[in-house]
């Protein structure tokens, strides 16, 4: 799908679920295809330049080094507030990479451990990624559909839902 089709498809779920920080498409890109991919996305997304990035130890986005493959956030909805995500390589950190690997091996939805979100300005705010692997007609892994959830908002919404104190929640 195109970036516009992705935004149209994801608009309603994001509006109806305030605990969703973002919905994202994250393709797998090989090193040999990186330059072409970055050039293509710059034009498609209307950006001066699209780059595959990672966070430095100081928390600053910088171009990702060379590896065999990348999993950059390509489409994100809503874009507003999530601009730092565009191009961010989910394989650049151990916890995100582990979640993608687990989803691809199990061929099922996997939720990450709590982690600091790239777009968060608050160092104490955590979120989780809900990752669903996508396979082509030959059953080759193409990439991932990712939901980014702000856990505090999720729990606030659950507690405000009127269910009272007669319920238990377990995340494992």
N, C-alpha and C positions, 0 to 999 in steps of 0.2 A: 504494500500500500504506500501511498504518498504521505508526506508529512501532513497535508491538509486532511486527507482521509483518516489518518490516525487521530488527529485532533477532533474531528467530527465524531468518530467512533467512541472516543474516551470522554467527551464533554459531559454527558449526563452522569456517569458513575462518579466523576470527580465532584460535580456539583451536589449530588445527593449524599455523599459520604465525606464529611469534612475531616475525618481522620486520615484520609488518603492525601499524602503530600504530593504524590505524582504517580502517573502511570507511564511506563517507558517501554520502548522497543530497543533491545540490545542485541545486535547481530554479532556473530563470530567473524572476525576478520583475520586473514593470514598476513604475515609480514610482507609477502610478495605483492599483496593487493592493497597495502596500506596507503601509499601515495595516491593511487587512483581513487580509492575510497574517500580520502580526505578532500581531494579536489572536487569530486562529484558532490559530496555533502555540502561543501561551501556554497556551490551554486544552488543546489536544491533547497537549502535552508535559508538562502539569502544572507549568508554571513560573509564577512570579509575574509575570514579563514576558519575552517573547521580543523581542529587538531585533536588527536587522541591524547588525553592528559591523565595525570595522576597527582595525588597530593604529596607535597614534600613533607619532611618531618616537621617543618614549621607551619604546616597547614595551608601552604600556598599551592595553587594549581600550576603545574608546569608540564611541558611536553613529556609524554611517556617515552622511555628508551626503547631499544629494539628487543623484541621477543618473537617467538614463533607465531603467537596468536594474541589477539586482543578481543575484548568484549566492551566496546564503547557505547555509552548511552547515545542513541542516535535521534530518536523521537521522544519527546517528553510533553506531557500534558498535565496540568497547565504549564505553559512555558514561564509565565510570570512567577518569580520567586524561585524558579528552578534552573535559571540560566547557567549556574556553575556545573550542573549535571551534564550539559551537552558536551559530549566528547569524553567524559570521564570513563576510564577503563576499569570495569568491575573486577578484572583479573589482577589489578595492581595491588590489592591488599589480600592478606591470607584469609580473613574471615569472609569476604565477599567471594573470593575464588572458591573456597570450600563449599559455599552454598550453591554456586553455579555447578560445580562438579557433582555434588550430591543430587541436584535436580536432574542433571543429564543422565547420571547412572541409573537413578530410580525411575526416570521418565515420568515424574510426578511433581506436583507442587511442593515446594520446600520453603519454610520460613527461616530466615537467618536469625542468628543470635542478635541481641540488641547491639547496635553500633551507632557511632556518631555519623550523622548525615552530612554529606558534602555541602549541601545548601544551607545548613543550619548555622545561625550566628551565635547560638547559645551552646557553649561547650558542655553544659550539663543536660542537654536535651538529646534523647536517643530515639531511634526508630528501628524498624525492622523491614527487611525486604521480603516480599512474597514473590517467589521466582517460579515461573512455569516454562519448561523447555519447549522449543518449537523444532519439529523435524520436517524435512522435505519429503517428497513422494518416494524417495529412495531410502528413507529412514536415517538420513544424515542430519546431524544437529546443525540447525541454521542460526539459532540464537535463542533469546529468552524474552518473554513478556514479564515485566517486573512491576509490582506494586510497591510503592514506598509508603510506609505507614508511620505516622507519629504516634508512638505508644501512649503518651500522656493524653492526647486527644481521644484515642480509642477508648482508654479506660474511663475518661470523663464522660464520654458519650454512653458507655455501658452503664455507668453508675447513675446517670441522669435519665435513663430509659424508663424509670418507674417500676423496675422489677423488684425493688425493695431489697431486703437483706436475705431473702430466702433462695439465693442462688450462689453457686460457686463457679469460678472460672479457673481452668487449669491450662496452662500453655506448656507443652512439652516438646 
